[in-house]
């Protein structure tokens, strides 16, 4: 990992900071990482809404109530969906 030892100070309004912080959180990044990525031309995507994960959690609950074979199949599909949504492998 690179060692970051030089800082850049940027002055913003309270409202601007709140907005940038919210955008960073929406992307699952720290404020510093979000600003660094944006400054270097990367456009990070946001995470899906929490309702999507609520649905996936409900599918997990359904899988637990199914037979072992069917439950395992549902869980495997749910895991793949979760990985696709959050950028897993």
Phi, psi and omega in degrees: 000141179289145177266118180265118184234358182245131180258156173234124180261132179229131179266133178223167175281166177301317180297317179297318180297317178300317181294314181294321178298318178295319179296319179297314180298319180299329179271357181075027181241155171290163179300315180298315181295319178299311181297320179298312181297316180296319180296330181266011172093000180275136178251094182292143177273158178275165174279153175298160178299156182299333179300327178298317180288330175297319178296316179297322176297321178295320176298322176298319178298318178297318180300323181293334181269357180270174174298162183303315182293310180295319178298319179295321180294316179297316179299319179297317179294319179297318178297319178297317178298316180299316178298318179297320183288327183251010175080029176284184181269000000 
